[in-house]
């Protein structure tokens, strides 16, 4: 999985350092909107998650320049601190993302290696494969940002304003899952 993140982030960096700084379309996202203004992804979750984690690290390194794109002011200051990205597969993933945004991306200077020893990191998180994948992705992202001398404020702005997706509204969960699994079966038959 780390190689997918590495390739994806490297390609973003290469496109960003291109002198033209053109926009980049990242392909199709399949999803449906339930409840209103909440997109449930059927396909594209890894790209969105990686972008969210990348923006989180950039936010951390630019003194909260991009926090409002990770979590709303209301959620951050007054409510239950739910970030814009929510993993509803396991409850532990939801709690981890909230703490990652509110206690790691916005509040401290620790590096990725200190996440597992933080007071907000619970041992149960070690059993959640989504959380472990996110931590590995964060390590890859941090390494790539360290290797490339980028203006992180400009890179964050570019990510927010120059990346596009084509969104296919599947209208509901049933349509989304059927389409996703049909495409997965079709793609597997060519391997």
Number of C-alpha atoms within 10 A of each C-alpha: 9 15 10 13 20 18 11 16 21 16 12 18 17 12 16 21 16 9 8 8 13 13 14 16 11 15 11 13 19 21 25 23 15 12 8 7 8 13 14 21 21 21 18 16 16 14 17 15 16 20 19 17 24 21 25 25 25 24 23 22 15 16 15 16 18 21 22 14 16 23 19 16 13 12 14 18 11 9 10 10 19 20 23 17 20 17 19 10 10 12 11 19 20 18 19 21 22 22 18 19 26 21 15 22 24 22 13 11 12 12 13 16 11 11 15 14 10 12 8 14 16 13 10 8 16 13 10 16 12 17 19 14 13 20 17 16 23 22 17 19 26 17 12 15 18 10 9 12 9 13 11 17 16 11 19 21 14 18 19 14 11 15 14 14 12 11 14 15 17 21 13 13 16 11 14 21 17 13 16 17 13 12 12 11 11 11 10 9 8 6 5
